[in-house]
Amino acid sequence: MVPFSILDLAPVADGHSVAESLAMSRRMAVAAENHDYARFWLAEHHGMAGVASSATSVVLSYLGAATSKIRIGSGGVMLPNHSPLVIAEQFGTLAELYPDRVDLGLGRAPGTDMQTARALRRNMDASVDSYPDDVLELQRLLGSGDQGVLAVPGRNTHVPLWMLGSSLYSAQVAAEFGLPYSFASHFAPDQLIQALTVYRRNFKPSEQLSKPHTMAGVMAVVADTDEEAKYLFTSAQQQFVNLRRSRNLPFSKPVETMDGIWSPSEKYMVEHMLQYAMVGSKASVAFQLSSFLEKTNVDELIVSMPIHDSEARLKSLRLMAEVRDSL
């Protein structure tokens, strides 16, 4: 059985507070553990009214304290925003608190607008071309060799790194460094198959990994009926329309129809970006998932559940686990 994991952004739902959103992420992590999901990852975003996971390592510690066995991690930390030493210390601390449960997924995008990126970064003049060197430095700081600068906590924790991305570049870096690779097909579907192929063909074994290991992301909204799931999914559709229009808003309540909300061009854009969203009843989602897994042959699947109502989100998580067990 392909392991399923959860990707969470601690969504700040319209009408709810940040504190309530973080508490909901904790409920989701506990439920994911109870339903035998492999990992619970948080994504780093900044300056977004609908996302509360910007201080990723802090929220991960909150989730780790509420769980006992599920792996927790970043999906991902945007490394160009940070000094590798700071990330090594943060995730080294998590690894000491929650041994053998912490993953460190890395991305190279800013995860925000450029004004916020300038406020975040230690050196905006640094090129993203330094990203591979930063990955190697981070790996060194988490290792046990002669380091010069010591990451304490961090040293000797050997927190497993994952390379995340939506392009061929990240696939090439992951293959060169012999690291597991997760593709962000839940919002950037275009290069999925090509990136997986590049990664698998060019993979070089490493101390962490002897053979290629892949993961792909999908969105999922599972409900009792197709109609209910499609209704709940309008929250995600509105979110992508708002992003295109540069409207920084909390995560929207669902609507009966998207007609009159999006233009024809926006509809095309959103449906293209979310083409790997699994939306429907258990039977419908099982069919969609079987096709996706056969097409990609990934080793793991990570699922984002963009649902406004907390109880519906928890139910979707449970129903998705039942779909997984039926495949």
C-alpha positions as a Python dict, from the first residue, in 0.01 Angstrom:
ca = {
    (1, 'M'): (0, 0, 0),
    (2, 'V'): (127, 346, -89),
    (3, 'P'): (160, 553, 230),
    (4, 'F'): (-62, 861, 252),
    (5, 'S'): (41, 1178, 436),
    (6, 'I'): (-118, 1516, 507),
    (7, 'L'): (5, 1858, 394),
    (8, 'D'): (-141, 2139, 604),
    (9, 'L'): (-117, 2518, 583),
    (10, 'A'): (-300, 2584, 910),
    (11, 'P'): (-566, 2760, 700),
    (12, 'V'): (-722, 3066, 863),
    (13, 'A'): (-1086, 3018, 766),
    (14, 'D'): (-1311, 3316, 713),
    (15, 'G'): (-1480, 3389, 1046),
    (16, 'H'): (-1214, 3217, 1255),
    (17, 'S'): (-904, 3336, 1441),
    (18, 'V'): (-541, 3232, 1397),
    (19, 'A'): (-556, 3058, 1737),
    (20, 'E'): (-858, 2856, 1623),
    (21, 'S'): (-679, 2767, 1300),
    (22, 'L'): (-372, 2639, 1483),
    (23, 'A'): (-592, 2437, 1718),
    (24, 'M'): (-760, 2286, 1413),
    (25, 'S'): (-423, 2184, 1269),
    (26, 'R'): (-355, 2009, 1597),
    (27, 'R'): (-687, 1822, 1571),
    (28, 'M'): (-599, 1727, 1215),
    (29, 'A'): (-257, 1594, 1321),
    (30, 'V'): (-410, 1382, 1597),
    (31, 'A'): (-674, 1249, 1357),
    (32, 'A'): (-410, 1176, 1093),
    (33, 'E'): (-214, 974, 1346),
    (34, 'N'): (-526, 783, 1451),
    (35, 'H'): (-600, 700, 1088),
    (36, 'D'): (-245, 580, 1016),
    (37, 'Y'): (-124, 857, 790),
    (38, 'A'): (255, 843, 761),
    (39, 'R'): (344, 1213, 791),
    (40, 'F'): (193, 1547, 880),
    (41, 'W'): (374, 1834, 710),
    (42, 'L'): (330, 2209, 730),
    (43, 'A'): (413, 2454, 452),
    (44, 'E'): (597, 2782, 507),
    (45, 'H'): (414, 3085, 371),
    (46, 'H'): (439, 3447, 481),
    (47, 'G'): (215, 3750, 475),
    (48, 'M'): (-97, 3554, 375),
    (49, 'A'): (-421, 3624, 560),
    (50, 'G'): (-539, 3267, 505),
    (51, 'V'): (-226, 3081, 623),
    (52, 'A'): (-102, 3048, 983),
    (53, 'S'): (202, 2820, 935),
    (54, 'S'): (466, 3087, 875),
    (55, 'A'): (661, 2997, 1192),
    (56, 'T'): (675, 2639, 1071),
    (57, 'S'): (905, 2484, 1330),
    (58, 'V'): (709, 2642, 1617),
    (59, 'V'): (380, 2497, 1495),
    (60, 'L'): (545, 2159, 1434),
    (61, 'S'): (650, 2148, 1798),
    (62, 'Y'): (289, 2219, 1898),
    (63, 'L'): (174, 1928, 1682),
    (64, 'G'): (451, 1699, 1798),
    (65, 'A'): (347, 1745, 2161),
    (66, 'A'): (-6, 1632, 2075),
    (67, 'T'): (99, 1317, 1887),
    (68, 'S'): (323, 1021, 1956),
    (69, 'K'): (414, 834, 1637),
    (70, 'I'): (322, 1019, 1318),
    (71, 'R'): (615, 1187, 1147),
    (72, 'I'): (603, 1567, 1149),
    (73, 'G'): (787, 1794, 912),
    (74, 'S'): (802, 2080, 669),
    (75, 'G'): (650, 2070, 325),
    (76, 'G'): (850, 2279, 309),
    (77, 'V'): (1088, 2529, 462),
    (78, 'M'): (1183, 2785, 197),
    (79, 'L'): (1557, 2770, 250),
    (80, 'P'): (1655, 3093, 68),
    (81, 'N'): (1460, 3279, 339),
    (82, 'H'): (1689, 3151, 614),
    (83, 'S'): (2041, 3082, 728),
    (84, 'P'): (2107, 2706, 710),
    (85, 'L'): (2239, 2725, 1066),
    (86, 'V'): (1909, 2862, 1198),
    (87, 'I'): (1713, 2584, 1026),
    (88, 'A'): (1958, 2322, 1153),
    (89, 'E'): (1908, 2447, 1507),
    (90, 'Q'): (1529, 2461, 1475),
    (91, 'F'): (1489, 2116, 1326),
    (92, 'G'): (1767, 1975, 1540),
    (93, 'T'): (1565, 2090, 1841),
    (94, 'L'): (1255, 1921, 1701),
    (95, 'A'): (1454, 1602, 1644),
    (96, 'E'): (1572, 1601, 2005),
    (97, 'L'): (1218, 1658, 2133),
    (98, 'Y'): (1055, 1407, 1897),
    (99, 'P'): (1321, 1148, 1807),
    (100, 'D'): (1292, 964, 1474),
    (101, 'R'): (977, 1157, 1383),
    (102, 'V'): (1102, 1473, 1207),
    (103, 'D'): (1136, 1540, 833),
    (104, 'L'): (1287, 1850, 676),
    (105, 'G'): (1141, 1926, 335),
    (106, 'L'): (1313, 2211, 150),
    (107, 'G'): (1200, 2449, -123),
    (108, 'R'): (1367, 2737, -303),
    (109, 'A'): (1072, 2969, -371),
    (110, 'P'): (1015, 3259, -128),
    (111, 'G'): (667, 3144, -33),
    (112, 'T'): (546, 3503, -38),
    (113, 'D'): (550, 3830, -233),
    (114, 'M'): (881, 4002, -299),
    (115, 'Q'): (823, 4285, -50),
    (116, 'T'): (777, 4030, 228),
    (117, 'A'): (1071, 3828, 95),
    (118, 'R'): (1292, 4135, 132),
    (119, 'A'): (1180, 4166, 493),
    (120, 'L'): (1261, 3798, 553),
    (121, 'R'): (1590, 3736, 382),
    (122, 'R'): (1929, 3785, 531),
    (123, 'N'): (2073, 3887, 193),
    (124, 'M'): (1846, 3973, -98),
    (125, 'D'): (2152, 4007, -322),
    (126, 'A'): (2222, 3636, -286),
    (127, 'S'): (2122, 3438, -592),
    (128, 'V'): (1899, 3133, -576),
    (129, 'D'): (2198, 2967, -740),
    (130, 'S'): (2334, 2933, -383),
    (131, 'Y'): (2044, 2701, -299),
    (132, 'P'): (2233, 2373, -364),
    (133, 'D'): (2523, 2495, -150),
    (134, 'D'): (2281, 2588, 129),
    (135, 'V'): (2129, 2239, 113),
    (136, 'L'): (2473, 2081, 148),
    (137, 'E'): (2562, 2313, 436),
    (138, 'L'): (2240, 2226, 614),
    (139, 'Q'): (2306, 1855, 565),
    (140, 'R'): (2656, 1902, 707),
    (141, 'L'): (2527, 2091, 1011),
    (142, 'L'): (2284, 1809, 1090),
    (143, 'G'): (2553, 1545, 1049),
    (144, 'S'): (2836, 1418, 1263),
    (145, 'G'): (3147, 1523, 1074),
    (146, 'D'): (3391, 1807, 1140),
    (147, 'Q'): (3166, 2111, 1113),
    (148, 'G'): (3361, 2417, 1222),
    (149, 'V'): (3044, 2599, 1314),
    (150, 'L'): (2835, 2375, 1542),
    (151, 'A'): (2459, 2350, 1529),
    (152, 'V'): (2350, 2283, 1887),
    (153, 'P'): (2090, 2134, 1881),
    (154, 'G'): (2125, 1989, 1535),
    (155, 'R'): (2459, 1812, 1523),
    (156, 'N'): (2432, 1432, 1504),
    (157, 'T'): (2054, 1440, 1457),
    (158, 'H'): (2074, 1346, 1088),
    (159, 'V'): (1727, 1483, 1022),
    (160, 'P'): (1627, 1339, 683),
    (161, 'L'): (1608, 1599, 408),
    (162, 'W'): (1348, 1602, 132),
    (163, 'M'): (1370, 1811, -182),
    (164, 'L'): (1042, 1975, -278),
    (165, 'G'): (959, 2145, -602),
    (166, 'S'): (743, 2202, -906),
    (167, 'S'): (1014, 2214, -1171),
    (168, 'L'): (1288, 2011, -1334),
    (169, 'Y'): (1549, 2208, -1139),
    (170, 'S'): (1445, 2064, -804),
    (171, 'A'): (1428, 1716, -956),
    (172, 'Q'): (1787, 1749, -1078),
    (173, 'V'): (1914, 1872, -739),
    (174, 'A'): (1734, 1590, -556),
    (175, 'A'): (1880, 1332, -794),
    (176, 'E'): (2234, 1473, -769),
    (177, 'F'): (2227, 1475, -387),
    (178, 'G'): (2055, 1138, -352),
    (179, 'L'): (1758, 1275, -159),
    (180, 'P'): (1388, 1188, -168),
    (181, 'Y'): (1180, 1408, -394),
    (182, 'S'): (828, 1545, -356),
    (183, 'F'): (654, 1719, -647),
    (184, 'A'): (395, 1990, -583),
    (185, 'S'): (138, 1861, -832),
    (186, 'H'): (-144, 1977, -604),
    (187, 'F'): (-103, 2327, -748),
    (188, 'A'): (160, 2300, -1025),
    (189, 'P'): (76, 1997, -1240),
    (190, 'D'): (248, 2074, -1567),
    (191, 'Q'): (591, 1911, -1522),
    (192, 'L'): (492, 1627, -1290),
    (193, 'I'): (574, 1329, -1511),
    (194, 'Q'): (881, 1490, -1666),
    (195, 'A'): (1023, 1585, -1326),
    (196, 'L'): (970, 1235, -1184),
    (197, 'T'): (1140, 1089, -1491),
    (198, 'V'): (1439, 1324, -1464),
    (199, 'Y'): (1476, 1244, -1095),
    (200, 'R'): (1460, 867, -1140),
    (201, 'R'): (1696, 860, -1439),
    (202, 'N'): (1963, 1077, -1277),
    (203, 'F'): (1945, 959, -916),
    (204, 'K'): (2278, 901, -741),
    (205, 'P'): (2277, 688, -422),
    (206, 'S'): (2373, 866, -101),
    (207, 'E'): (2419, 791, 268),
    (208, 'Q'): (2056, 886, 326),
    (209, 'L'): (1902, 701, 32),
    (210, 'S'): (2010, 405, -182),
    (211, 'K'): (1745, 433, -454),
    (212, 'P'): (1498, 696, -582),
    (213, 'H'): (1203, 774, -357),
    (214, 'T'): (918, 988, -482),
    (215, 'M'): (613, 1162, -344),
    (216, 'A'): (347, 1367, -519),
    (217, 'G'): (90, 1610, -383),
    (218, 'V'): (-283, 1617, -451),
    (219, 'M'): (-571, 1817, -311),
    (220, 'A'): (-863, 1612, -184),
    (221, 'V'): (-1216, 1684, -73),
    (222, 'V'): (-1401, 1364, 17),
    (223, 'A'): (-1763, 1374, 129),
    (224, 'D'): (-2071, 1153, 135),
    (225, 'T'): (-2172, 1264, -215),
    (226, 'D'): (-2007, 1413, -521),
    (227, 'E'): (-2233, 1716, -492),
    (228, 'E'): (-2133, 1791, -134),
    (229, 'A'): (-1764, 1753, -214),
    (230, 'K'): (-1789, 1988, -511),
    (231, 'Y'): (-1965, 2243, -289),
    (232, 'L'): (-1689, 2223, -25),
    (233, 'F'): (-1421, 2252, -297),
    (234, 'T'): (-1545, 2596, -401),
    (235, 'S'): (-1345, 2735, -107),
    (236, 'A'): (-1020, 2628, -277),
    (237, 'Q'): (-1140, 2756, -612),
    (238, 'Q'): (-1216, 3097, -460),
    (239, 'Q'): (-873, 3100, -296),
    (240, 'F'): (-696, 3059, -630),
    (241, 'V'): (-910, 3328, -788),
    (242, 'N'): (-822, 3561, -501),
    (243, 'L'): (-452, 3483, -543),
    (244, 'R'): (-471, 3565, -913),
    (245, 'R'): (-639, 3895, -831),
    (246, 'S'): (-384, 3973, -554),
    (247, 'R'): (-661, 3974, -294),
    (248, 'N'): (-514, 3873, 42),
    (249, 'L'): (-813, 3723, 225),
    (250, 'P'): (-887, 3449, 477),
    (251, 'F'): (-987, 3107, 344),
    (252, 'S'): (-1332, 3152, 193),
    (253, 'K'): (-1659, 2988, 289),
    (254, 'P'): (-1798, 2758, 19),
    (255, 'V'): (-2061, 2883, -225),
    (256, 'E'): (-2338, 2709, -419),
    (257, 'T'): (-2185, 2807, -753),
    (258, 'M'): (-1872, 2973, -884),
    (259, 'D'): (-2072, 3135, -1164),
    (260, 'G'): (-2038, 3510, -1133),
    (261, 'I'): (-1730, 3475, -909),
    (262, 'W'): (-1471, 3379, -1169),
    (263, 'S'): (-1427, 3486, -1528),
    (264, 'P'): (-1392, 3228, -1807),
    (265, 'S'): (-1015, 3277, -1813),
    (266, 'E'): (-992, 3242, -1434),
    (267, 'K'): (-1204, 2927, -1449),
    (268, 'Y'): (-968, 2777, -1705),
    (269, 'M'): (-661, 2875, -1501),
    (270, 'V'): (-796, 2734, -1173),
    (271, 'E'): (-921, 2410, -1325),
    (272, 'H'): (-587, 2360, -1499),
    (273, 'M'): (-383, 2423, -1182),
    (274, 'L'): (-610, 2196, -976),
    (275, 'Q'): (-641, 1917, -1229),
    (276, 'Y'): (-507, 1668, -974),
    (277, 'A'): (-766, 1758, -711),
    (278, 'M'): (-956, 1449, -596),
    (279, 'V'): (-1310, 1572, -529),
    (280, 'G'): (-1614, 1356, -467),
    (281, 'S'): (-1753, 1060, -281),
    (282, 'K'): (-1531, 774, -169),
    (283, 'A'): (-1607, 582, -486),
    (284, 'S'): (-1529, 877, -711),
    (285, 'V'): (-1206, 962, -529),
    (286, 'A'): (-1093, 599, -530),
    (287, 'F'): (-1125, 594, -910),
    (288, 'Q'): (-936, 924, -946),
    (289, 'L'): (-662, 814, -708),
    (290, 'S'): (-611, 478, -874),
    (291, 'S'): (-557, 653, -1205),
    (292, 'F'): (-315, 904, -1053),
    (293, 'L'): (-108, 640, -873),
    (294, 'E'): (-90, 423, -1185),
    (295, 'K'): (16, 725, -1393),
    (296, 'T'): (288, 845, -1157),
    (297, 'N'): (402, 526, -981),
    (298, 'V'): (502, 737, -681),
    (299, 'D'): (619, 578, -357),
    (300, 'E'): (409, 808, -138),
    (301, 'L'): (116, 1046, -170),
    (302, 'I'): (72, 1368, 28),
    (303, 'V'): (-276, 1517, 50),
    (304, 'S'): (-389, 1874, 113),
    (305, 'M'): (-750, 1917, 227),
    (306, 'P'): (-867, 2273, 153),
    (307, 'I'): (-1201, 2267, 338),
    (308, 'H'): (-1345, 2563, 529),
    (309, 'D'): (-1556, 2374, 784),
    (310, 'S'): (-1348, 2198, 1049),
    (311, 'E'): (-1576, 1899, 1093),
    (312, 'A'): (-1601, 1847, 718),
    (313, 'R'): (-1221, 1859, 697),
    (314, 'L'): (-1184, 1596, 966),
    (315, 'K'): (-1444, 1380, 794),
    (316, 'S'): (-1262, 1413, 462),
    (317, 'L'): (-941, 1298, 632),
    (318, 'R'): (-1122, 991, 769),
    (319, 'L'): (-1290, 909, 438),
    (320, 'M'): (-961, 945, 251),
    (321, 'A'): (-804, 692, 488),
    (322, 'E'): (-1088, 454, 407),
    (323, 'V'): (-1025, 508, 36),
    (324, 'R'): (-655, 436, 90),
    (325, 'D'): (-734, 111, 269),
    (326, 'S'): (-967, 3, -11),
    (327, 'L'): (-717, 50, -293),
}
